[in-house]
Amino acid sequence: MPGSHPSQAVSAELEKIVAHPLFAAAPSLVRFLRYVVEETLAGHSHLLKEYSIGRAVFGRGEEYSPRIDPIVRVQARNLRARLERYYAGPGASDRVRIELPKGTYVPLFQERARPWRAPKRLVSAVLAAAAALLLVGVAMMELHRAQHHEPGKARPMLAP
């Protein structure tokens, strides 16, 4: 991810997401997302397996069997859906996007380019120039009408 401190940007995005009401109402999804993001940032993405997540995030004991208890798969699906809703709505303009691709528990971090916006000075200058051109155009039309006006005839007025 381009940028001087991508992990700081990802951490800031994580905090923004988990503070949003869409996630605040789902503490297990917050724990899941926080765990996979922090482990990935710490360089431990190779440890993000269904078994380790079940134990660390969902408090399953040593007897936990992912084949019997689908908690991690179910919650991963819920987390993906919730992230999708977040980025389709309140997070649509977020600079960093955290995704959990299907088939893995390792999140992806994508930085989106900022849309180009004209500086306010440029917008003001363009609007002023357009107004000046409009005034010059109106003045030239009036001058043209005045030059082609026949004496003794009433001069047509400009429409309001």
N, C-alpha and C positions, 0 to 999 in steps of 0.2 A: 504494500500500500504506500503510495507516494506521500511525502510529508516529512517534517523533521522529527516528530514524535508520534508515530502511528499508534503505539500502545496507549498513550495518553488520550488520543482522540477516541480510540475504541472504548477505553474505560469511561470517558465522559459520556459517550453514547449509551453504554450499558447503564450508567446511573440515571440517565434521562429516561430510558425505557422502563426500568424497574420502578421509577417514581410515578409513571403515568398510571391513571386509574385503571386502564385496560389490564395492566399487569399487577398493580397493587392488590387487586381483588383475588389474585391467584398466587399465593405464597409458594406453592410447590413449583410452579413454572418459573418464578423468580429465582428460587434456589437452583433449579436446573440450569437456567440461562447463565446465572452468575458463575456457577461451577465450571461449565464448559468454556466460557469466555476466559475466566481467570486461569484455568489450567492451560489453555491454548497460549495465552500471553506469557505464561511462565515457561513455555517450551515443553509442556507435558502432553501435547495432543495425542501422542502415541498411546497414552494410558486411558484415553476416553473410549472405554468399551462398555457394553451394556451391563456387564456384571459390576464393574467398578462404580458406575453411575448409580446403579440400584443400591449399592451399599452406602456410598458417600452422600448421595442426595436424598434418597428415599428411605434410608435407615434400615435396609434389609440386612439380616444377619449373614453369617458365614454359610448357612444352609440355603441361601437365596439361589434360586435356579431361574434364569431368564426364560427357559422353555416352559416352565410352569406358571411363572408370574410375569405377565407382559407389561408391568408398570412403566418401565423405561420407554418401550416402544409406543405405548398409548400416550404418555406424557410428551414424548418427542413430537408426535403428530399434533397434539394440542398446542405445543410451543410453536411449531411451524405455522399453524393456522393463526395463532395470536400475533406472531411477528408479521405475517402477511397482512392482517387487518391493521396493525399499527402503521406499517409503511404505506398502506393504501390510504390512510387517513391522516392522523396527527403527525406521523413521522415522514410524510411524503417529501418534505423539503430538507430532511436531515442530511447533513454532509456525509456522514458515515452510516453505513448500513451493515447490520449484523444478520447473517443468514445461517440457517442450519439445514444444509442440503439433505435430501432424502438419501438413505443408505449410509449415513455417517452421523456421528455425534460430535464431529469437529466443526466448529463454526467457521464461516468465511467472513472476512471483513472487507467491505468494498467502499472506497471513497468515490463519491460522485462529484463531478466537476460542477462548479457554481455556474449558473446561467449568467451570461454577460448582461450587464445593466449599464446603460449610459450614465455617466456622471451627471449630477444635477446641473452643473454649470453648462454642460454641453446641451442638455435638453432646453435649458433657459435660452441659450444663445440661438438654437435652431428655431424655437418659438418666436423669439424677437425678430429674427431674420425673415421668417414667414410672414409675420405681421407687417414688417416694413415693405416686403415685396407686394403684399396685398394692397397696401396704401398707395404705393407707386403705381400699381396697375389701375386702381380706381382713378388716380389723378391723371394718368395718361388717357384713360377713356374720356374723362371730362374735357381734357384739352383737345382731344380729337373731335369731340362733338362741338366744342366751341369754335374750332377752326372751320368746320364744315357747315356751320349755321348760316342760313341765308338771311340777310337783313329783311326785316318786316314780317318774318315768320316767327311764330311762337316756338320757343325751344322746348323740346320734350324734357320732362323731368325724369330723373332716375327713379326707378321703382324703389319703394321702401324695403 
